[in-house]
Amino acid sequence: MTIFDKFQQLAAARKELEQSCESFFNIVMQEIVSGTEALINGRPTILAGSNNYLGLSFDPDCIDSACEAARKEGTGTTGSRMANGTFSGHVALEHELADFFNRQGAIVFSTGYVANLAMLSTLVGSGEIIMLDADCHASIYDGCRMGDAEVHRFRHNDPQDLEKRLRRLQKRNTNILVVVEGLYSMLGDRSPLAEIVAVKEKYGAYLLVDEAHSLGVLGDHGRGLAEEAGVEESVDFVVGTFSKSLGAIGGFCVSNHPELDLVRYASRPYVFTASSSPSVIASTRMALKILQVRPNLQQRLWDNAHKLYNKLQDLGFSVGPEPSPIVAVNLDEPNEAFALWSGLLEQGVYVNLVLPPATPDGNCLLRSSVSAGHTPEQMDRICNAFEAVKQATK
Ligand SMILES: Cc1ncc(COP(=O)(O)O)c(C=O)c1O
């Protein structure tokens, strides 16, 4: 018996998948041409699976800020936020995030994943309860597993189911944190946030919204779904990431609860990892500024989102429940999913192929995501590629 025996089932599944679609396991971005294009298998390919919603990963001002910070402050902090890893840029970014969200406080974490690990494992403890939308991201589930709270799931986007469960738990007289996302990462659907807020207020619970996919995407100022739904005051904690609309890597939580700051001292994912490098913090700060002064980016993103969603719907694909920059095609059959995915790649379009158990309903998903950086010509090429693969698999 070896330590790897437990992976045998996985190895067999991988082998089977490789036979259906060899290239699935060998995707390397050989050369990055721009925020929306790369060389894959030697072929120029449009990137329609990144979360680069505002196209800022190649913004010249963000790149200049990153280079300047690296020259001035080095390539890494080589330390935890709690020790030598808090530079003035980290503190400035926390102030800027708090101002942007009109909140009293903010904490910057090393990734969005770490932000969720930290908040969910720390905020809610033994004897307390987390109520989770069933489709929440793996980082939220992992944060729950890391902590001591009791975890209950409610049906995806179903405030009535949430209420039913809260009614049952009412007698427990303990703290309850409800957790939802702004835009859900797989199907791009919004949370019914106003209804979730009404339920959480009725039962005196706290609410955390992960706006990872909605920062810069929703709301007149780009603050996310809570802004769009007009319920920001009722959201206790907003978590988000720098790895999508802000084009970098990192995570944050903002809140009006003055005690937020104490999370730093109680949270292992904050303490026991190195802080973000100066270049990342500098480009994120610049991206946050750009997001506020260039609302046309959000408009362009949504024009592209509507274009792809409408096109795929017209072609007869089973798309997600509402138009969104995440345009997901639901497919029952893995072989059909592989055929469409590799067909798109041959046409020079990369989208994400997501397989169960990572998908909400156990189906396969072709998950495209559009960017404000996609030109009209690139959008036409993406739409035409879908049309061509649809014809070819008929
Ligand atoms: C909803 C949600 N939260 C958190 C994360 C983690 O963010 P990051 O990849 O920046 O660590 C993701 C990543 O895709 C996500 O979709």
Ligand as a Chemical Component Dictionary entry (heavy atoms), coordinates in Angstrom:
data_LIG
# 
_chem_comp.id                   LIG 
_chem_comp.type                 NON-POLYMER 
_chem_comp.pdbx_formal_charge   0 
_chem_comp.three_letter_code    LIG 
# 
loop_
_chem_comp_atom.comp_id 
_chem_comp_atom.atom_id 
_chem_comp_atom.alt_atom_id 
_chem_comp_atom.type_symbol 
_chem_comp_atom.charge 
_chem_comp_atom.model_Cartn_x 
_chem_comp_atom.model_Cartn_y 
_chem_comp_atom.model_Cartn_z 
_chem_comp_atom.pdbx_ordinal 
LIG C1 C1 C 0 -17.450 33.818 -5.116 1  
LIG C2 C2 C 0 -15.971 33.702 -4.961 2  
LIG N1 N1 N 0 -15.407 34.014 -3.797 3  
LIG C3 C3 C 0 -14.077 33.929 -3.607 4  
LIG C4 C4 C 0 -13.250 33.506 -4.624 5  
LIG C5 C5 C 0 -11.772 33.379 -4.374 6  
LIG O1 O1 O 0 -11.109 34.458 -4.918 7  
LIG P1 P1 P 0 -9.586  34.379 -5.387 8  
LIG O2 O2 O 0 -9.529  33.465 -6.573 9  
LIG O3 O3 O 0 -9.272  35.771 -5.711 10 
LIG O4 O4 O 0 -8.789  33.831 -4.256 11 
LIG C6 C6 C 0 -13.778 33.182 -5.860 12 
LIG C7 C7 C 0 -12.902 32.745 -6.943 13 
LIG O5 O5 O 0 -13.260 32.424 -8.019 14 
LIG C8 C8 C 0 -15.182 33.267 -6.045 15 
LIG O6 O6 O 0 -15.748 32.952 -7.214 16 
# 
loop_
_chem_comp_bond.comp_id 
_chem_comp_bond.atom_id_1 
_chem_comp_bond.atom_id_2 
_chem_comp_bond.value_order 
_chem_comp_bond.pdbx_ordinal 
LIG C1 C2 SING 1  
LIG C2 N1 SING 2  
LIG C2 C8 DOUB 3  
LIG N1 C3 DOUB 4  
LIG C3 C4 SING 5  
LIG C4 C5 SING 6  
LIG C4 C6 DOUB 7  
LIG C5 O1 SING 8  
LIG O1 P1 SING 9  
LIG P1 O2 DOUB 10 
LIG P1 O3 SING 11 
LIG P1 O4 SING 12 
LIG C6 C7 SING 13 
LIG C6 C8 SING 14 
LIG C7 O5 DOUB 15 
LIG C8 O6 SING 16 
# 
